[in-house]
Amino acid sequence: MQEQVILECTEAKKEGKPVSRYITFRNKKTVTERIEKKKYNPFLKRHTVHKEIK
């Protein structure tokens, strides 16, 4: 069963810049913990860690 989740940048808030968000999917049955991925943040112009938010 696929669930849609939103990933939000963790470093942008610390630097006072706008946060970047990505939408992805995960399988609720096989992946029970929250997702962390390195994604591109266009406001910081580099790849940063994005964590799943509620």
N, C-alpha and C positions, 0 to 999 in steps of 0.2 A: 504494500500500500504506500503510494507516494504522497509525501506531504510537502507543500510549498513553504520555504523558509526564507527569511530576509537576512542577509549578511551586512553588517555595518562596520565601517572603519573604526579601529580603536585608537589610532594615533592622531587623527584630525582634531578631536575635541581638545586634546592636551595642547595643541599648537594654536587653537582658536580659529581654525579654518572650517569651512563647511564639510560635513561628513559625506562620504560616498556610500551608496547602498547598491547591493546586487541581489537579485532574486534567483534562487536555485531550488532544487528538489532533493529530498533524501528519503530513504526507505525507513519508516518508523520501526519496523520489526527487526531489521539488522543493525541499524545505527541508532543507539539509544542516547548517546551523549551529544552535546552540542557541537556543531561543525565550526572549524577554524580553517580558513584558506587564505593564501596570499593572493591578493587581487590588486589591480592597478587603481590608484586614487588620482584622478585628473587634477584635483586641487593642489595636491602635494607634489605631483609629477613624479611619482615613484610607486613601487609596489609596497603595500603594507598588509598587516594582518587584519583580516575581517572576521568578526565573530558573529554567530547567530544571535539574533535578538528575538524577543517574544512578539 
